């Protein structure tokens, strides 16, 4: 069963989703600042997104709907291809390590 998030009817629907790739990075979280609150007064009413600039970042940044920019399908495909290549290289390295410690035998 997929987890469900309920959004109150009087809130706007978020423009971006969890784990979505944007030009600013990957969306890790969402916050909603209702109108007539201190947070809305300070940052603006509506959705704010917590974004990690890249996979190996130790920081996050906060953006509003207007500040985030989507990626094209080609840009997303290119990012995913790079990640796949990195993972394949890591798998190959781990397989070589495994062969080295087992002396080439397949039984563990």
VMD Tcl script that builds the backbone (N, CA, C; Angstrom):
set m [mol new atoms 324]
animate dup $m
set s [atomselect $m all]
$s set {name element resname resid chain x y z} {
  {N N UNK 1 A 0.836 -1.185 0.000}
  {CA C UNK 1 A 0.000 0.000 0.000}
  {C C UNK 1 A 0.880 1.248 0.000}
  {N N UNK 2 A 0.562 2.188 -0.839}
  {CA C UNK 2 A 1.318 3.436 -0.930}
  {C C UNK 2 A 0.931 4.373 0.206}
  {N N UNK 3 A 1.933 5.066 0.791}
  {CA C UNK 3 A 1.600 6.059 1.819}
  {C C UNK 3 A 0.772 7.189 1.203}
  {N N UNK 4 A -0.127 7.732 1.996}
  {CA C UNK 4 A -0.993 8.804 1.527}
  {C C UNK 4 A -0.777 10.044 2.370}
  {N N UNK 5 A -0.724 11.184 1.703}
  {CA C UNK 5 A -0.617 12.459 2.395}
  {C C UNK 5 A -1.890 13.237 2.089}
  {N N UNK 6 A -2.569 13.678 3.123}
  {CA C UNK 6 A -3.792 14.459 2.938}
  {C C UNK 6 A -3.468 15.939 3.034}
  {N N UNK 7 A -3.979 16.681 2.094}
  {CA C UNK 7 A -3.790 18.136 2.068}
  {C C UNK 7 A -5.155 18.774 2.284}
  {N N UNK 8 A -5.268 19.661 3.265}
  {CA C UNK 8 A -6.562 20.322 3.501}
  {C C UNK 8 A -7.094 20.993 2.229}
  {N N UNK 9 A -8.397 20.966 2.071}
  {CA C UNK 9 A -9.030 21.491 0.853}
  {C C UNK 9 A -8.768 22.969 0.626}
  {N N UNK 10 A -8.559 23.724 1.693}
  {CA C UNK 10 A -8.357 25.171 1.526}
  {C C UNK 10 A -6.893 25.525 1.237}
  {N N UNK 11 A -6.014 24.528 1.142}
  {CA C UNK 11 A -4.619 24.770 0.760}
  {C C UNK 11 A -4.475 24.540 -0.737}
  {N N UNK 12 A -3.567 25.271 -1.364}
  {CA C UNK 12 A -3.238 24.997 -2.765}
  {C C UNK 12 A -2.499 23.671 -2.829}
  {N N UNK 13 A -2.588 23.007 -3.962}
  {CA C UNK 13 A -1.857 21.759 -4.138}
  {C C UNK 13 A -0.397 22.090 -4.452}
  {N N UNK 14 A 0.585 21.335 -3.916}
  {CA C UNK 14 A 1.991 21.650 -4.208}
  {C C UNK 14 A 2.325 21.429 -5.681}
  {N N UNK 15 A 3.192 22.273 -6.187}
  {CA C UNK 15 A 3.602 22.189 -7.593}
  {C C UNK 15 A 4.636 21.082 -7.799}
  {N N UNK 16 A 5.409 20.774 -6.768}
  {CA C UNK 16 A 6.478 19.776 -6.850}
  {C C UNK 16 A 6.205 18.654 -5.850}
  {N N UNK 17 A 6.886 17.519 -6.035}
  {CA C UNK 17 A 6.671 16.358 -5.176}
  {C C UNK 17 A 7.974 15.908 -4.513}
  {N N UNK 18 A 7.839 15.047 -3.510}
  {CA C UNK 18 A 9.004 14.467 -2.857}
  {C C UNK 18 A 9.883 13.763 -3.889}
  {N N UNK 19 A 11.179 13.904 -3.737}
  {CA C UNK 19 A 12.178 13.216 -4.563}
  {C C UNK 19 A 12.217 13.707 -6.008}
  {N N UNK 20 A 11.488 14.762 -6.326}
  {CA C UNK 20 A 11.519 15.310 -7.684}
  {C C UNK 20 A 12.830 16.046 -7.904}
  {N N UNK 21 A 13.387 15.883 -9.090}
  {CA C UNK 21 A 14.618 16.574 -9.458}
  {C C UNK 21 A 14.270 17.929 -10.054}
  {N N UNK 22 A 14.960 18.945 -9.582}
  {CA C UNK 22 A 14.786 20.292 -10.112}
  {C C UNK 22 A 16.167 20.849 -10.451}
  {N N UNK 23 A 16.212 22.018 -11.067}
  {CA C UNK 23 A 17.501 22.632 -11.372}
  {C C UNK 23 A 18.260 22.976 -10.097}
  {N N UNK 24 A 17.548 23.173 -9.007}
  {CA C UNK 24 A 18.187 23.517 -7.738}
  {C C UNK 24 A 18.618 22.285 -6.943}
  {N N UNK 25 A 18.092 21.118 -7.273}
  {CA C UNK 25 A 18.434 19.894 -6.564}
  {C C UNK 25 A 17.232 18.985 -6.413}
  {N N UNK 26 A 17.333 18.063 -5.461}
  {CA C UNK 26 A 16.284 17.065 -5.237}
  {C C UNK 26 A 15.432 17.481 -4.046}
  {N N UNK 27 A 14.117 17.407 -4.209}
  {CA C UNK 27 A 13.194 17.820 -3.153}
  {C C UNK 27 A 13.108 16.728 -2.085}
  {N N UNK 28 A 13.450 17.122 -0.855}
  {CA C UNK 28 A 13.408 16.194 0.276}
  {C C UNK 28 A 12.182 16.387 1.142}
  {N N UNK 29 A 11.611 17.587 1.114}
  {CA C UNK 29 A 10.483 17.858 1.991}
  {C C UNK 29 A 9.678 19.044 1.523}
  {N N UNK 30 A 8.489 19.165 2.085}
  {CA C UNK 30 A 7.594 20.265 1.764}
  {C C UNK 30 A 7.055 20.848 3.061}
  {N N UNK 31 A 6.844 22.154 3.058}
  {CA C UNK 31 A 6.211 22.839 4.179}
  {C C UNK 31 A 5.171 23.792 3.603}
  {N N UNK 32 A 4.096 23.953 4.318}
  {CA C UNK 32 A 3.065 24.886 3.878}
  {C C UNK 32 A 2.953 26.011 4.894}
  {N N UNK 33 A 3.004 27.246 4.413}
  {CA C UNK 33 A 2.864 28.411 5.278}
  {C C UNK 33 A 1.495 29.037 5.018}
  {N N UNK 34 A 0.538 28.799 5.912}
  {CA C UNK 34 A -0.807 29.354 5.721}
  {C C UNK 34 A -0.787 30.883 5.762}
  {N N UNK 35 A -1.722 31.462 5.049}
  {CA C UNK 35 A -1.860 32.923 5.060}
  {C C UNK 35 A -2.143 33.390 6.489}
  {N N UNK 36 A -1.821 34.624 6.762}
  {CA C UNK 36 A -2.055 35.236 8.075}
  {C C UNK 36 A -1.263 34.573 9.199}
  {N N UNK 37 A -0.072 34.033 8.865}
  {CA C UNK 37 A 0.821 33.501 9.894}
  {C C UNK 37 A 2.150 34.240 9.804}
  {N N UNK 38 A 2.915 34.158 10.858}
  {CA C UNK 38 A 4.212 34.827 10.876}
  {C C UNK 38 A 5.129 34.286 9.773}
  {N N UNK 39 A 5.127 32.984 9.565}
  {CA C UNK 39 A 5.966 32.401 8.511}
  {C C UNK 39 A 5.560 32.899 7.131}
  {N N UNK 40 A 4.264 32.999 6.878}
  {CA C UNK 40 A 3.790 33.522 5.597}
  {C C UNK 40 A 4.176 34.980 5.438}
  {N N UNK 41 A 4.096 35.738 6.517}
  {CA C UNK 41 A 4.480 37.150 6.477}
  {C C UNK 41 A 5.967 37.282 6.154}
  {N N UNK 42 A 6.782 36.417 6.748}
  {CA C UNK 42 A 8.231 36.499 6.568}
  {C C UNK 42 A 8.700 35.915 5.231}
  {N N UNK 43 A 8.128 34.779 4.819}
  {CA C UNK 43 A 8.624 34.062 3.638}
  {C C UNK 43 A 7.646 34.016 2.465}
  {N N UNK 44 A 6.412 34.359 2.701}
  {CA C UNK 44 A 5.399 34.266 1.653}
  {C C UNK 44 A 4.451 33.117 1.916}
  {N N UNK 45 A 3.216 33.302 1.531}
  {CA C UNK 45 A 2.158 32.314 1.710}
  {C C UNK 45 A 2.340 31.177 0.707}
  {N N UNK 46 A 2.092 29.965 1.139}
  {CA C UNK 46 A 2.110 28.818 0.227}
  {C C UNK 46 A 3.169 27.794 0.568}
  {N N UNK 47 A 3.507 26.992 -0.428}
  {CA C UNK 47 A 4.432 25.887 -0.247}
  {C C UNK 47 A 5.872 26.347 -0.292}
  {N N UNK 48 A 6.683 25.742 0.567}
  {CA C UNK 48 A 8.137 25.907 0.538}
  {C C UNK 48 A 8.722 24.506 0.462}
  {N N UNK 49 A 9.808 24.388 -0.253}
  {CA C UNK 49 A 10.399 23.078 -0.518}
  {C C UNK 49 A 11.796 22.998 0.077}
  {N N UNK 50 A 12.084 21.881 0.717}
  {CA C UNK 50 A 13.411 21.629 1.254}
  {C C UNK 50 A 14.151 20.827 0.190}
  {N N UNK 51 A 15.273 21.402 -0.283}
  {CA C UNK 51 A 15.987 20.845 -1.428}
  {C C UNK 51 A 17.443 20.563 -1.065}
  {N N UNK 52 A 17.912 19.386 -1.449}
  {CA C UNK 52 A 19.323 19.036 -1.307}
  {C C UNK 52 A 19.968 19.303 -2.669}
  {N N UNK 53 A 20.954 20.209 -2.715}
  {CA C UNK 53 A 21.536 20.602 -4.008}
  {C C UNK 53 A 22.063 19.430 -4.835}
  {N N UNK 54 A 22.667 18.459 -4.194}
  {CA C UNK 54 A 23.112 17.261 -4.900}
  {C C UNK 54 A 23.216 16.109 -3.910}
  {N N UNK 55 A 23.340 14.927 -4.422}
  {CA C UNK 55 A 23.273 13.695 -3.638}
  {C C UNK 55 A 24.275 13.649 -2.482}
  {N N UNK 56 A 25.428 14.239 -2.659}
  {CA C UNK 56 A 26.477 14.149 -1.649}
  {C C UNK 56 A 26.593 15.427 -0.827}
  {N N UNK 57 A 25.572 16.247 -0.866}
  {CA C UNK 57 A 25.567 17.506 -0.132}
  {C C UNK 57 A 25.286 17.265 1.341}
  {N N UNK 58 A 25.856 18.130 2.184}
  {CA C UNK 58 A 25.542 18.054 3.612}
  {C C UNK 58 A 24.706 19.254 4.031}
  {N N UNK 59 A 24.091 19.891 3.058}
  {CA C UNK 59 A 23.249 21.039 3.341}
  {C C UNK 59 A 21.927 20.923 2.583}
  {N N UNK 60 A 20.950 21.650 3.063}
  {CA C UNK 60 A 19.679 21.776 2.349}
  {C C UNK 60 A 19.353 23.258 2.226}
  {N N UNK 61 A 18.540 23.565 1.232}
  {CA C UNK 61 A 18.093 24.940 1.030}
  {C C UNK 61 A 16.573 24.930 0.924}
  {N N UNK 62 A 15.981 26.088 1.181}
  {CA C UNK 62 A 14.524 26.220 1.126}
  {C C UNK 62 A 14.150 27.140 -0.034}
  {N N UNK 63 A 13.145 26.716 -0.803}
  {CA C UNK 63 A 12.695 27.478 -1.961}
  {C C UNK 63 A 11.167 27.560 -1.982}
  {N N UNK 64 A 10.660 28.615 -2.575}
  {CA C UNK 64 A 9.226 28.723 -2.825}
  {C C UNK 64 A 8.933 28.147 -4.209}
  {N N UNK 65 A 7.651 28.015 -4.528}
  {CA C UNK 65 A 7.242 27.553 -5.867}
  {C C UNK 65 A 7.906 28.363 -6.967}
  {N N UNK 66 A 7.928 29.664 -6.793}
  {CA C UNK 66 A 8.430 30.569 -7.835}
  {C C UNK 66 A 9.933 30.448 -8.041}
  {N N UNK 67 A 10.655 29.996 -7.017}
  {CA C UNK 67 A 12.117 29.925 -7.096}
  {C C UNK 67 A 12.626 28.626 -7.715}
  {N N UNK 68 A 11.814 27.583 -7.702}
  {CA C UNK 68 A 12.242 26.296 -8.254}
  {C C UNK 68 A 11.971 26.229 -9.745}
  {N N UNK 69 A 12.895 25.567 -10.442}
  {CA C UNK 69 A 12.740 25.393 -11.884}
  {C C UNK 69 A 12.814 23.909 -12.216}
  {N N UNK 70 A 11.917 23.479 -13.062}
  {CA C UNK 70 A 11.873 22.066 -13.444}
  {C C UNK 70 A 13.015 21.742 -14.400}
  {N N UNK 71 A 13.284 20.465 -14.522}
  {CA C UNK 71 A 14.255 19.976 -15.498}
  {C C UNK 71 A 13.501 19.405 -16.691}
  {N N UNK 72 A 14.144 19.439 -17.846}
  {CA C UNK 72 A 13.550 18.800 -19.017}
  {C C UNK 72 A 13.699 17.288 -18.872}
  {N N UNK 73 A 12.952 16.550 -19.641}
  {CA C UNK 73 A 13.044 15.091 -19.624}
  {C C UNK 73 A 14.473 14.673 -19.974}
  {N N UNK 74 A 15.077 15.340 -20.954}
  {CA C UNK 74 A 16.453 15.009 -21.357}
  {C C UNK 74 A 17.437 15.246 -20.211}
  {N N UNK 75 A 17.248 16.313 -19.445}
  {CA C UNK 75 A 18.136 16.596 -18.316}
  {C C UNK 75 A 17.994 15.529 -17.229}
  {N N UNK 76 A 16.754 15.123 -16.958}
  {CA C UNK 76 A 16.526 14.087 -15.951}
  {C C UNK 76 A 17.143 12.763 -16.412}
  {N N UNK 77 A 16.954 12.422 -17.685}
  {CA C UNK 77 A 17.523 11.187 -18.219}
  {C C UNK 77 A 19.048 11.211 -18.112}
  {N N UNK 78 A 19.658 12.348 -18.414}
  {CA C UNK 78 A 21.115 12.465 -18.337}
  {C C UNK 78 A 21.596 12.276 -16.901}
  {N N UNK 79 A 20.908 12.876 -15.946}
  {CA C UNK 79 A 21.285 12.714 -14.536}
  {C C UNK 79 A 21.184 11.251 -14.102}
  {N N UNK 80 A 20.099 10.611 -14.495}
  {CA C UNK 80 A 19.890 9.217 -14.109}
  {C C UNK 80 A 20.934 8.316 -14.759}
  {N N UNK 81 A 21.281 8.575 -16.018}
  {CA C UNK 81 A 22.313 7.780 -16.696}
  {C C UNK 81 A 23.658 7.899 -15.983}
  {N N UNK 82 A 24.007 9.106 -15.531}
  {CA C UNK 82 A 25.255 9.306 -14.788}
  {C C UNK 82 A 25.224 8.498 -13.494}
  {N N UNK 83 A 24.100 8.540 -12.793}
  {CA C UNK 83 A 23.977 7.783 -11.545}
  {C C UNK 83 A 24.074 6.283 -11.789}
  {N N UNK 84 A 23.447 5.805 -12.846}
  {CA C UNK 84 A 23.514 4.375 -13.182}
  {C C UNK 84 A 24.964 3.975 -13.451}
  {N N UNK 85 A 25.670 4.789 -14.208}
  {CA C UNK 85 A 27.069 4.494 -14.518}
  {C C UNK 85 A 27.906 4.448 -13.237}
  {N N UNK 86 A 27.669 5.392 -12.334}
  {CA C UNK 86 A 28.401 5.401 -11.066}
  {C C UNK 86 A 28.114 4.143 -10.251}
  {N N UNK 87 A 26.851 3.742 -10.212}
  {CA C UNK 87 A 26.484 2.539 -9.462}
  {C C UNK 87 A 27.095 1.282 -10.105}
  {N N UNK 88 A 27.110 1.236 -11.443}
  {CA C UNK 88 A 27.698 0.089 -12.130}
  {C C UNK 88 A 29.197 -0.018 -11.824}
  {N N UNK 89 A 29.871 1.127 -11.764}
  {CA C UNK 89 A 31.297 1.130 -11.433}
  {C C UNK 89 A 31.500 0.657 -9.992}
  {N N UNK 90 A 30.629 1.087 -9.099}
  {CA C UNK 90 A 30.732 0.662 -7.702}
  {C C UNK 90 A 30.487 -0.845 -7.577}
  {N N UNK 91 A 29.508 -1.364 -8.307}
  {CA C UNK 91 A 29.225 -2.803 -8.290}
  {C C UNK 91 A 30.434 -3.578 -8.807}
  {N N UNK 92 A 31.026 -3.114 -9.880}
  {CA C UNK 92 A 32.206 -3.785 -10.439}
  {C C UNK 92 A 33.341 -3.801 -9.417}
  {N N UNK 93 A 33.560 -2.697 -8.740}
  {CA C UNK 93 A 34.607 -2.622 -7.719}
  {C C UNK 93 A 34.323 -3.586 -6.570}
  {N N UNK 94 A 33.076 -3.635 -6.136}
  {CA C UNK 94 A 32.708 -4.551 -5.048}
  {C C UNK 94 A 32.864 -6.011 -5.473}
  {N N UNK 95 A 32.517 -6.312 -6.723}
  {CA C UNK 95 A 32.674 -7.676 -7.222}
  {C C UNK 95 A 34.154 -8.070 -7.240}
  {N N UNK 96 A 35.018 -7.130 -7.638}
  {CA C UNK 96 A 36.460 -7.395 -7.649}
  {C C UNK 96 A 36.968 -7.632 -6.227}
  {N N UNK 97 A 36.469 -6.860 -5.274}
  {CA C UNK 97 A 36.864 -7.055 -3.877}
  {C C UNK 97 A 36.416 -8.425 -3.376}
  {N N UNK 98 A 35.212 -8.804 -3.755}
  {CA C UNK 98 A 34.680 -10.092 -3.346}
  {C C UNK 98 A 35.522 -11.234 -3.912}
  {N N UNK 99 A 35.881 -11.138 -5.173}
  {CA C UNK 99 A 36.724 -12.155 -5.798}
  {C C UNK 99 A 38.077 -12.211 -5.088}
  {N N UNK 100 A 38.625 -11.041 -4.749}
  {CA C UNK 100 A 39.937 -11.002 -4.089}
  {C C UNK 100 A 39.913 -11.681 -2.721}
  {N N UNK 101 A 38.832 -11.511 -1.965}
  {CA C UNK 101 A 38.808 -12.105 -0.611}
  {C C UNK 101 A 38.377 -13.563 -0.622}
  {N N UNK 102 A 37.696 -13.989 -1.674}
  {CA C UNK 102 A 37.268 -15.383 -1.734}
  {C C UNK 102 A 38.224 -16.228 -2.581}
  {N N UNK 103 A 39.220 -15.580 -3.144}
  {CA C UNK 103 A 40.183 -16.322 -3.968}
  {C C UNK 103 A 39.580 -16.815 -5.259}
  {N N UNK 104 A 38.530 -16.130 -5.723}
  {CA C UNK 104 A 37.929 -16.494 -6.996}
  {C C UNK 104 A 36.860 -17.563 -6.897}
  {N N UNK 105 A 36.640 -18.113 -5.697}
  {CA C UNK 105 A 35.601 -19.132 -5.573}
  {C C UNK 105 A 34.250 -18.465 -5.411}
  {N N UNK 106 A 33.213 -19.093 -5.881}
  {CA C UNK 106 A 31.879 -18.503 -5.812}
  {C C UNK 106 A 31.144 -18.873 -4.541}
  {N N UNK 107 A 31.667 -19.876 -3.767}
  {CA C UNK 107 A 30.978 -20.210 -2.531}
  {C C UNK 107 A 31.492 -19.324 -1.410}
  {N N UNK 108 A 30.560 -18.882 -0.501}
  {CA C UNK 108 A 30.874 -17.911 0.521}
  {C C UNK 108 A 31.160 -18.579 1.783}
}
mol reanalyze $m
mol bondsrecalc $m
mol representation Tube
mol addrep $m
